[in-house]
Each structure stands twice: as structure tokens, then as C-alpha cells.
Amino acid sequence: MSNEIKVGISDYKVARMPNTLMTIGLGSCVGVAIYDPKTKIGGLSHIMLPDSESFKTVNKIEKFADLAIPQMVSEIRNQTKNQKLIAKIAGGASMFQLSDDAYHGSIGERNVLAVEKSLKKLGIPLLGNHTGGNMGRTMIVDLETFTVKIRMVNREIILL
């Protein structure tokens, strides 16, 4: 019997099939699904900020791409003993236009770039993504097949 495990903002969860992982409210945040096809163990992280470098103290590492992804990957690898993981991501929308965006890029764009950089550094190929735009998303990860469903308001469901 499968459970739908909810992942909150600035959090991640690791589970195995037949469960599904789900996160809602991905605006500028990025959902990162990482999966081991052999053991069917995977994780879903809801990244809020690109990196922790500009913060003096970090009290919740799950919030940051540079800290949360390596920790989640380490947890998955401890359970699977497999180094060959794969990933899919969604989110990173530009929900609000700020004058700062033209210079620095929107927080959504920066989140996507930080997630991609972290995956590359960990040697995890990105097999699918649905990022950008200006709409929020819900991300549902099937740990049996690694099919990722993306739901957006008044849109068709997208499968990654």
C-alpha cells in the first residue's frame, strides 16, 4: 500500500516505492527529485534559496540548494549503496518582477542555476525539468517509475 508523503517548503523527504512524494507551492522555489532506479529509493527537496553563503548563521540547511541537495543525496546513497542516481526538477518561476531581477536574475532563475550546479558537482544527471515561467507548480514523484507529474492551475498535467 502506498502513501503520499508531503514535503513542505524548505524541507526534504526520502522514501521508497510504492510511496509517492509531493510538494505544493513551487513558485520561485525548486523541487528536486533524486532517484535510484535500482532500489527505487528517492528523495524530494523543496529548495527556497540558491545558497547559504550570504547568511552568517544557517539554522535550516534544507532551505538552501548548496546544503540540502548534498545532504539528501548522502542520505539516499547511504540507503542504496548506489552512486548512480538521476534527477528531475521543477519550479523556479518568476512570480514577481522586481527591479533587481534585470541585474541579478530572478530568485527563481538563481534557484534553478544553483540546483543544476549542485547536481553537476555531485555527478547526478538531470533527466527532466519544467522550470521558469510565471506560474506556481505542484510536483508529484512516483517512486515506482520515477514519473514526475507537474500540475499547474488551469493547465494539462505535465509528465517528466
KAJO-V809359 format. One record per backbone hydrogen bond with DSSP energy under -0.5 kcal/mol. CO is the residue of the C=O (numbers start at 0). NH is the residue of the N-H. If there is no record, write none. Layout:
CO & NH
CO & NH
//
This chain:
2 & 4
2 & 19
3 & 5
4 & 21
5 & 7
7 & 10
10 & 45
12 & 43
14 & 41
15 & 18
18 & 142
19 & 4
20 & 140
21 & 6
22 & 138
24 & 26
25 & 136
26 & 92
28 & 91
29 & 46
30 & 32
30 & 89
31 & 33
31 & 44
32 & 87
33 & 42
34 & 36
34 & 85
35 & 39
35 & 40
39 & 16
40 & 35
41 & 14
42 & 33
43 & 12
44 & 31
44 & 46
45 & 9
45 & 10
46 & 29
48 & 64
49 & 65
51 & 54
56 & 58
59 & 62
60 & 63
60 & 67
62 & 47
62 & 48
63 & 66
63 & 67
64 & 68
66 & 70
67 & 71
68 & 72
69 & 73
70 & 74
71 & 75
72 & 76
73 & 77
74 & 78
75 & 79
76 & 80
82 & 84
84 & 124
85 & 34
86 & 126
86 & 127
87 & 32
88 & 129
89 & 30
90 & 131
92 & 94
95 & 97
97 & 100
98 & 101
99 & 102
99 & 103
100 & 104
105 & 109
106 & 110
107 & 111
108 & 112
109 & 113
110 & 114
111 & 115
112 & 116
113 & 117
114 & 118
115 & 119
116 & 120
117 & 121
118 & 123
119 & 122
122 & 124
124 & 86
124 & 126
127 & 88
129 & 90
132 & 93
136 & 25
137 & 150
138 & 22
139 & 141
139 & 148
140 & 20
140 & 142
141 & 145
146 & 141
146 & 148
147 & 159
148 & 139
148 & 150
149 & 157
150 & 137
151 & 154
157 & 149
//
